[in-house]
Amino acid sequence: MKENTLPEKRYYSIGELATYFQVNASLLRFWEKEFDILKPKKNAKGNRMFTPQDVKHLHTIFYLVKEKGYTLDGAKEYLKNSSKEPLTILEIIQKLQNIKQQLVQIKNNL
């Protein structure tokens, strides 16, 4: 998956997202059916138009299924049991950097 190459827009086509995630559009359509959190709007022609919120959800699904090796059922269970909005990769990195900074401060004070 390419980092930071998706421009900020109101809606993204399935082709744009397929290119961004480097997967087939059919996989995104399949995930739409499998995961209730994906709800792209459809235009008059019936083309799927994904919102930035859908893209966040796709990031989470992609991470769980493709990078962490979760099964679809496992990913669904993870999303269902997550009491709040799943963290994005960038949010996780920021949290880890904050923890590292705190640990370095503790080490320097010893």
TORKOL-164361 format. One record per atom (N, C-alpha, C): residue number from 1; residue in three letters; atom name; x, y, z. Coordinates in steps of 0.1 Angstrom, whole numbers, plus 2048, in hexadecimal, padded with zeros to 3 digits. Layout:
! TORKOL-164361
+-----+------+------+-----+-----+-----+
| seq | type | atom |  c1 |  c2 |  c3 |
+-----+------+------+-----+-----+-----+
| NUM |  ALA |   CA |   X |   Y |   Z |
...
+-----+------+------+-----+-----+-----+
! end
This chain:
! TORKOL-164361
+-----+------+------+-----+-----+-----+
| seq | type | atom |  c1 |  c2 |  c3 |
+-----+------+------+-----+-----+-----+
|   1 |  MET |    N | 808 | 7F4 | 800 |
|   1 |  MET |   CA | 800 | 800 | 800 |
|   1 |  MET |    C | 809 | 80C | 800 |
|   2 |  LYS |    N | 805 | 816 | 7F8 |
|   2 |  LYS |   CA | 80D | 822 | 7F7 |
|   2 |  LYS |    C | 809 | 82B | 803 |
|   3 |  GLU |    N | 813 | 832 | 808 |
|   3 |  GLU |   CA | 811 | 83B | 813 |
|   3 |  GLU |    C | 80E | 849 | 80E |
|   4 |  ASN |    N | 804 | 850 | 813 |
|   4 |  ASN |   CA | 801 | 85E | 811 |
|   4 |  ASN |    C | 800 | 862 | 802 |
|   5 |  THR |    N | 7FB | 859 | 7FA |
|   5 |  THR |   CA | 7F9 | 85D | 7EC |
|   5 |  THR |    C | 7EB | 85F | 7E8 |
|   6 |  LEU |    N | 7E2 | 85E | 7F2 |
|   6 |  LEU |   CA | 7D4 | 860 | 7EF |
|   6 |  LEU |    C | 7D0 | 86E | 7F2 |
|   7 |  PRO |    N | 7CC | 876 | 7E8 |
|   7 |  PRO |   CA | 7C9 | 884 | 7EB |
|   7 |  PRO |    C | 7BC | 885 | 7F3 |
|   8 |  GLU |    N | 7BB | 890 | 7FB |
|   8 |  GLU |   CA | 7AF | 892 | 803 |
|   8 |  GLU |    C | 7A4 | 896 | 7FA |
|   9 |  LYS |    N | 799 | 88E | 7FA |
|   9 |  LYS |   CA | 78D | 891 | 7F2 |
|   9 |  LYS |    C | 781 | 88D | 7FA |
|  10 |  ARG |    N | 776 | 891 | 7F5 |
|  10 |  ARG |   CA | 769 | 88E | 7FB |
|  10 |  ARG |    C | 765 | 880 | 7F9 |
|  11 |  TYR |    N | 767 | 87B | 7EC |
|  11 |  TYR |   CA | 764 | 86E | 7E8 |
|  11 |  TYR |    C | 76F | 868 | 7E0 |
|  12 |  TYR |    N | 771 | 85B | 7E1 |
|  12 |  TYR |   CA | 77B | 853 | 7D9 |
|  12 |  TYR |    C | 774 | 848 | 7D2 |
|  13 |  SER |    N | 779 | 846 | 7C5 |
|  13 |  SER |   CA | 773 | 83B | 7BD |
|  13 |  SER |    C | 779 | 82E | 7C2 |
|  14 |  ILE |    N | 773 | 823 | 7BE |
|  14 |  ILE |   CA | 779 | 816 | 7C2 |
|  14 |  ILE |    C | 786 | 814 | 7BA |
|  15 |  GLY |    N | 787 | 819 | 7AE |
|  15 |  GLY |   CA | 794 | 818 | 7A7 |
|  15 |  GLY |    C | 79F | 81F | 7AE |
|  16 |  GLU |    N | 79D | 82B | 7B3 |
|  16 |  GLU |   CA | 7A7 | 832 | 7BA |
|  16 |  GLU |    C | 7AC | 82A | 7C6 |
|  17 |  LEU |    N | 7A2 | 825 | 7CE |
|  17 |  LEU |   CA | 7A6 | 81E | 7DA |
|  17 |  LEU |    C | 7AC | 810 | 7D7 |
|  18 |  ALA |    N | 7A8 | 80A | 7CC |
|  18 |  ALA |   CA | 7AF | 7FD | 7C8 |
|  18 |  ALA |    C | 7BD | 800 | 7C4 |
|  19 |  THR |    N | 7C0 | 80B | 7BE |
|  19 |  THR |   CA | 7CE | 80E | 7BA |
|  19 |  THR |    C | 7D5 | 812 | 7C7 |
|  20 |  TYR |    N | 7CF | 81A | 7D0 |
|  20 |  TYR |   CA | 7D6 | 81E | 7DC |
|  20 |  TYR |    C | 7DA | 812 | 7E5 |
|  21 |  PHE |    N | 7D0 | 809 | 7E7 |
|  21 |  PHE |   CA | 7D3 | 7FD | 7EF |
|  21 |  PHE |    C | 7DA | 7F2 | 7E7 |
|  22 |  GLN |    N | 7DC | 7F3 | 7DA |
|  22 |  GLN |   CA | 7E2 | 7EA | 7D2 |
|  22 |  GLN |    C | 7DB | 7DC | 7D3 |
|  23 |  VAL |    N | 7CE | 7DD | 7D1 |
|  23 |  VAL |   CA | 7C5 | 7D1 | 7D1 |
|  23 |  VAL |    C | 7BB | 7D2 | 7C5 |
|  24 |  ASN |    N | 7B4 | 7C8 | 7C2 |
|  24 |  ASN |   CA | 7AA | 7C8 | 7B8 |
|  24 |  ASN |    C | 79E | 7CF | 7BD |
|  25 |  ALA |    N | 796 | 7D6 | 7B4 |
|  25 |  ALA |   CA | 78A | 7DC | 7B8 |
|  25 |  ALA |    C | 780 | 7D2 | 7BD |
|  26 |  SER |    N | 781 | 7C5 | 7B8 |
|  26 |  SER |   CA | 778 | 7BB | 7BD |
|  26 |  SER |    C | 77A | 7B8 | 7CB |
|  27 |  LEU |    N | 786 | 7B9 | 7D0 |
|  27 |  LEU |   CA | 789 | 7B6 | 7DE |
|  27 |  LEU |    C | 782 | 7C1 | 7E7 |
|  28 |  LEU |    N | 782 | 7CE | 7E2 |
|  28 |  LEU |   CA | 77C | 7D8 | 7EA |
|  28 |  LEU |    C | 76C | 7D6 | 7EA |
|  29 |  ARG |    N | 767 | 7D2 | 7DF |
|  29 |  ARG |   CA | 758 | 7CF | 7DE |
|  29 |  ARG |    C | 755 | 7C3 | 7E8 |
|  30 |  PHE |    N | 75E | 7B9 | 7E8 |
|  30 |  PHE |   CA | 75C | 7AE | 7F1 |
|  30 |  PHE |    C | 75C | 7B3 | 7FF |
|  31 |  TRP |    N | 766 | 7BB | 803 |
|  31 |  TRP |   CA | 767 | 7C0 | 811 |
|  31 |  TRP |    C | 75B | 7C8 | 814 |
|  32 |  GLU |    N | 755 | 7D0 | 80A |
|  32 |  GLU |   CA | 749 | 7D8 | 80D |
|  32 |  GLU |    C | 73E | 7CF | 811 |
|  33 |  LYS |    N | 73D | 7C3 | 80B |
|  33 |  LYS |   CA | 732 | 7BA | 80F |
|  33 |  LYS |    C | 734 | 7B3 | 81C |
|  34 |  GLU |    N | 741 | 7B1 | 81F |
|  34 |  GLU |   CA | 745 | 7A9 | 82B |
|  34 |  GLU |    C | 745 | 7B2 | 838 |
|  35 |  PHE |    N | 749 | 7BF | 836 |
|  35 |  PHE |   CA | 74A | 7C7 | 842 |
|  35 |  PHE |    C | 73F | 7D2 | 842 |
|  36 |  ASP |    N | 737 | 7D2 | 84D |
|  36 |  ASP |   CA | 72C | 7DB | 84E |
|  36 |  ASP |    C | 731 | 7EA | 84F |
|  37 |  ILE |    N | 73D | 7EC | 853 |
|  37 |  ILE |   CA | 742 | 7FA | 856 |
|  37 |  ILE |    C | 744 | 801 | 848 |
|  38 |  LEU |    N | 746 | 7FA | 83D |
|  38 |  LEU |   CA | 748 | 800 | 830 |
|  38 |  LEU |    C | 73A | 803 | 82A |
|  39 |  LYS |    N | 738 | 80F | 828 |
|  39 |  LYS |   CA | 72B | 814 | 822 |
|  39 |  LYS |    C | 72D | 81E | 817 |
|  40 |  PRO |    N | 733 | 81B | 80C |
|  40 |  PRO |   CA | 736 | 825 | 802 |
|  40 |  PRO |    C | 728 | 829 | 7FC |
|  41 |  LYS |    N | 728 | 836 | 7F8 |
|  41 |  LYS |   CA | 71C | 83B | 7F1 |
|  41 |  LYS |    C | 71D | 837 | 7E2 |
|  42 |  LYS |    N | 712 | 837 | 7DC |
|  42 |  LYS |   CA | 712 | 834 | 7CD |
|  42 |  LYS |    C | 70C | 840 | 7C6 |
|  43 |  ASN |    N | 712 | 843 | 7BB |
|  43 |  ASN |   CA | 70D | 84E | 7B3 |
|  43 |  ASN |    C | 702 | 849 | 7A9 |
|  44 |  ALA |    N | 6FD | 852 | 7A1 |
|  44 |  ALA |   CA | 6F2 | 84F | 798 |
|  44 |  ALA |    C | 6F5 | 843 | 78F |
|  45 |  LYS |    N | 702 | 841 | 78B |
|  45 |  LYS |   CA | 706 | 836 | 783 |
|  45 |  LYS |    C | 708 | 829 | 78B |
|  46 |  GLY |    N | 707 | 82A | 798 |
|  46 |  GLY |   CA | 709 | 81F | 7A1 |
|  46 |  GLY |    C | 718 | 81C | 7A5 |
|  47 |  ASN |    N | 721 | 826 | 7A1 |
|  47 |  ASN |   CA | 72F | 825 | 7A5 |
|  47 |  ASN |    C | 730 | 828 | 7B4 |
|  48 |  ARG |    N | 739 | 820 | 7BA |
|  48 |  ARG |   CA | 73B | 822 | 7C8 |
|  48 |  ARG |    C | 744 | 82E | 7CB |
|  49 |  MET |    N | 740 | 836 | 7D4 |
|  49 |  MET |   CA | 748 | 842 | 7D8 |
|  49 |  MET |    C | 74B | 841 | 7E7 |
|  50 |  PHE |    N | 758 | 83E | 7EA |
|  50 |  PHE |   CA | 75C | 83C | 7F8 |
|  50 |  PHE |    C | 75F | 849 | 7FF |
|  51 |  THR |    N | 75B | 84B | 80B |
|  51 |  THR |   CA | 75E | 857 | 813 |
|  51 |  THR |    C | 76B | 855 | 81A |
|  52 |  PRO |    N | 771 | 860 | 81F |
|  52 |  PRO |   CA | 77D | 85F | 827 |
|  52 |  PRO |    C | 77C | 855 | 833 |
|  53 |  GLN |    N | 770 | 855 | 839 |
|  53 |  GLN |   CA | 76D | 84C | 844 |
|  53 |  GLN |    C | 76E | 83D | 83F |
|  54 |  ASP |    N | 769 | 83B | 833 |
|  54 |  ASP |   CA | 76A | 82D | 82D |
|  54 |  ASP |    C | 779 | 82A | 82A |
|  55 |  VAL |    N | 780 | 833 | 826 |
|  55 |  VAL |   CA | 78F | 831 | 824 |
|  55 |  VAL |    C | 796 | 82D | 831 |
|  56 |  LYS |    N | 792 | 834 | 83C |
|  56 |  LYS |   CA | 798 | 830 | 849 |
|  56 |  LYS |    C | 794 | 822 | 84D |
|  57 |  HIS |    N | 788 | 81E | 84A |
|  57 |  HIS |   CA | 784 | 810 | 84D |
|  57 |  HIS |    C | 78B | 807 | 844 |
|  58 |  LEU |    N | 78D | 80A | 837 |
|  58 |  LEU |   CA | 795 | 802 | 82E |
|  58 |  LEU |    C | 7A3 | 800 | 833 |
|  59 |  HIS |    N | 7A9 | 80B | 838 |
|  59 |  HIS |   CA | 7B7 | 80A | 83D |
|  59 |  HIS |    C | 7B7 | 7FF | 849 |
|  60 |  THR |    N | 7AD | 800 | 851 |
|  60 |  THR |   CA | 7AD | 7F7 | 85D |
|  60 |  THR |    C | 7AB | 7E8 | 858 |
|  61 |  ILE |    N | 7A2 | 7E6 | 84F |
|  61 |  ILE |   CA | 79F | 7D9 | 849 |
|  61 |  ILE |    C | 7AC | 7D4 | 842 |
|  62 |  PHE |    N | 7B2 | 7DC | 83A |
|  62 |  PHE |   CA | 7BE | 7D9 | 833 |
|  62 |  PHE |    C | 7C9 | 7D4 | 83C |
|  63 |  TYR |    N | 7CB | 7DC | 847 |
|  63 |  TYR |   CA | 7D5 | 7DA | 850 |
|  63 |  TYR |    C | 7D2 | 7CC | 857 |
|  64 |  LEU |    N | 7C6 | 7CA | 85C |
|  64 |  LEU |   CA | 7C3 | 7BE | 863 |
|  64 |  LEU |    C | 7C4 | 7B1 | 85A |
|  65 |  VAL |    N | 7BF | 7B2 | 84E |
|  65 |  VAL |   CA | 7BE | 7A6 | 845 |
|  65 |  VAL |    C | 7CB | 7A4 | 83E |
|  66 |  LYS |    N | 7D0 | 7AE | 838 |
|  66 |  LYS |   CA | 7DC | 7AD | 82F |
|  66 |  LYS |    C | 7E9 | 7AD | 836 |
|  67 |  GLU |    N | 7EA | 7B6 | 841 |
|  67 |  GLU |   CA | 7F7 | 7B7 | 847 |
|  67 |  GLU |    C | 7F8 | 7AF | 854 |
|  68 |  LYS |    N | 7ED | 7AE | 85C |
|  68 |  LYS |   CA | 7EE | 7A6 | 868 |
|  68 |  LYS |    C | 7EA | 797 | 866 |
|  69 |  GLY |    N | 7E4 | 794 | 85A |
|  69 |  GLY |   CA | 7E0 | 787 | 857 |
|  69 |  GLY |    C | 7D3 | 782 | 85E |
|  70 |  TYR |    N | 7CA | 78B | 862 |
|  70 |  TYR |   CA | 7BE | 787 | 867 |
|  70 |  TYR |    C | 7B5 | 781 | 85D |
|  71 |  THR |    N | 7AD | 777 | 861 |
|  71 |  THR |   CA | 7A2 | 772 | 858 |
|  71 |  THR |    C | 797 | 77D | 857 |
|  72 |  LEU |    N | 78E | 77B | 84E |
|  72 |  LEU |   CA | 783 | 785 | 84D |
|  72 |  LEU |    C | 77B | 785 | 85A |
|  73 |  ASP |    N | 778 | 778 | 85F |
|  73 |  ASP |   CA | 770 | 777 | 86B |
|  73 |  ASP |    C | 778 | 77D | 877 |
|  74 |  GLY |    N | 785 | 77B | 877 |
|  74 |  GLY |   CA | 78D | 781 | 882 |
|  74 |  GLY |    C | 78D | 790 | 881 |
|  75 |  ALA |    N | 78E | 796 | 875 |
|  75 |  ALA |   CA | 78E | 7A4 | 874 |
|  75 |  ALA |    C | 780 | 7AA | 878 |
|  76 |  LYS |    N | 776 | 7A3 | 874 |
|  76 |  LYS |   CA | 768 | 7A7 | 878 |
|  76 |  LYS |    C | 767 | 7A7 | 887 |
|  77 |  GLU |    N | 76C | 79D | 88D |
|  77 |  GLU |   CA | 76B | 79B | 89C |
|  77 |  GLU |    C | 773 | 7A7 | 8A2 |
|  78 |  TYR |    N | 77F | 7A9 | 89D |
|  78 |  TYR |   CA | 787 | 7B4 | 8A2 |
|  78 |  TYR |    C | 780 | 7C1 | 8A2 |
|  79 |  LEU |    N | 77A | 7C4 | 896 |
|  79 |  LEU |   CA | 773 | 7D1 | 894 |
|  79 |  LEU |    C | 766 | 7D2 | 89D |
|  80 |  LYS |    N | 760 | 7C6 | 89F |
|  80 |  LYS |   CA | 754 | 7C6 | 8A7 |
|  80 |  LYS |    C | 757 | 7C8 | 8B6 |
|  81 |  ASN |    N | 762 | 7C2 | 8BA |
|  81 |  ASN |   CA | 766 | 7C4 | 8C8 |
|  81 |  ASN |    C | 76D | 7D0 | 8CC |
|  82 |  SER |    N | 771 | 7D8 | 8C1 |
|  82 |  SER |   CA | 778 | 7E4 | 8C4 |
|  82 |  SER |    C | 76D | 7EE | 8C8 |
|  83 |  SER |    N | 76F | 7F3 | 8D5 |
|  83 |  SER |   CA | 765 | 7FC | 8DB |
|  83 |  SER |    C | 764 | 80A | 8D4 |
|  84 |  LYS |    N | 770 | 80E | 8CF |
|  84 |  LYS |   CA | 770 | 81B | 8C8 |
|  84 |  LYS |    C | 775 | 819 | 8BA |
|  85 |  GLU |    N | 776 | 824 | 8B3 |
|  85 |  GLU |   CA | 77B | 824 | 8A6 |
|  85 |  GLU |    C | 789 | 81F | 8A5 |
|  86 |  PRO |    N | 78C | 815 | 89D |
|  86 |  PRO |   CA | 79A | 80F | 89C |
|  86 |  PRO |    C | 7A4 | 81A | 898 |
|  87 |  LEU |    N | 7B0 | 819 | 89E |
|  87 |  LEU |   CA | 7BA | 822 | 89C |
|  87 |  LEU |    C | 7C0 | 820 | 88E |
|  88 |  THR |    N | 7C4 | 82B | 888 |
|  88 |  THR |   CA | 7CB | 82A | 87B |
|  88 |  THR |    C | 7DA | 827 | 87E |
|  89 |  ILE |    N | 7E1 | 824 | 873 |
|  89 |  ILE |   CA | 7EF | 821 | 875 |
|  89 |  ILE |    C | 7F6 | 82D | 87A |
|  90 |  LEU |    N | 7F3 | 839 | 874 |
|  90 |  LEU |   CA | 7F9 | 845 | 879 |
|  90 |  LEU |    C | 7F7 | 848 | 887 |
|  91 |  GLU |    N | 7EA | 846 | 88C |
|  91 |  GLU |   CA | 7E7 | 848 | 89A |
|  91 |  GLU |    C | 7EF | 83E | 8A3 |
|  92 |  ILE |    N | 7F1 | 832 | 89F |
|  92 |  ILE |   CA | 7F9 | 828 | 8A6 |
|  92 |  ILE |    C | 807 | 82D | 8A7 |
|  93 |  ILE |    N | 80D | 831 | 89C |
|  93 |  ILE |   CA | 81A | 836 | 89C |
|  93 |  ILE |    C | 81C | 842 | 8A5 |
|  94 |  GLN |    N | 813 | 84B | 8A5 |
|  94 |  GLN |   CA | 813 | 857 | 8AE |
|  94 |  GLN |    C | 813 | 852 | 8BD |
|  95 |  LYS |    N | 80B | 849 | 8C0 |
|  95 |  LYS |   CA | 80A | 844 | 8CE |
|  95 |  LYS |    C | 817 | 83D | 8D2 |
|  96 |  LEU |    N | 81D | 835 | 8C9 |
|  96 |  LEU |   CA | 829 | 82F | 8CC |
|  96 |  LEU |    C | 835 | 839 | 8CE |
|  97 |  GLN |    N | 835 | 843 | 8C6 |
|  97 |  GLN |   CA | 83F | 84D | 8C7 |
|  97 |  GLN |    C | 83E | 855 | 8D4 |
|  98 |  ASN |    N | 831 | 857 | 8D9 |
|  98 |  ASN |   CA | 82F | 85E | 8E6 |
|  98 |  ASN |    C | 834 | 855 | 8F1 |
|  99 |  ILE |    N | 832 | 848 | 8F0 |
|  99 |  ILE |   CA | 836 | 83E | 8FA |
|  99 |  ILE |    C | 845 | 83E | 8FB |
| 100 |  LYS |    N | 84B | 83D | 8EF |
| 100 |  LYS |   CA | 85A | 83D | 8EE |
| 100 |  LYS |    C | 860 | 84A | 8F4 |
| 101 |  GLN |    N | 85A | 855 | 8F2 |
| 101 |  GLN |   CA | 85F | 862 | 8F7 |
| 101 |  GLN |    C | 85E | 861 | 907 |
| 102 |  GLN |    N | 853 | 85C | 90C |
| 102 |  GLN |   CA | 851 | 85B | 91A |
| 102 |  GLN |    C | 85C | 852 | 920 |
| 103 |  LEU |    N | 85E | 846 | 91A |
| 103 |  LEU |   CA | 868 | 83D | 91F |
| 103 |  LEU |    C | 876 | 843 | 91F |
| 104 |  VAL |    N | 879 | 84B | 914 |
| 104 |  VAL |   CA | 886 | 851 | 914 |
| 104 |  VAL |    C | 888 | 85B | 91F |
| 105 |  GLN |    N | 87D | 863 | 922 |
| 105 |  GLN |   CA | 87D | 86C | 92D |
| 105 |  GLN |    C | 880 | 865 | 93B |
| 106 |  ILE |    N | 879 | 859 | 93C |
| 106 |  ILE |   CA | 87A | 852 | 949 |
| 106 |  ILE |    C | 889 | 84D | 94A |
| 107 |  LYS |    N | 88E | 848 | 93F |
| 107 |  LYS |   CA | 89C | 842 | 93F |
| 107 |  LYS |    C | 8A6 | 84D | 942 |
| 108 |  ASN |    N | 8A4 | 859 | 93D |
| 108 |  ASN |   CA | 8AD | 865 | 93F |
| 108 |  ASN |    C | 8AC | 869 | 94E |
| 109 |  ASN |    N | 8A1 | 867 | 954 |
| 109 |  ASN |   CA | 89F | 86C | 962 |
| 109 |  ASN |    C | 8A5 | 862 | 96C |
| 110 |  LEU |    N | 8A9 | 856 | 968 |
| 110 |  LEU |   CA | 8AE | 84C | 971 |
| 110 |  LEU |    C | 8BC | 84E | 974 |
+-----+------+------+-----+-----+-----+
! end
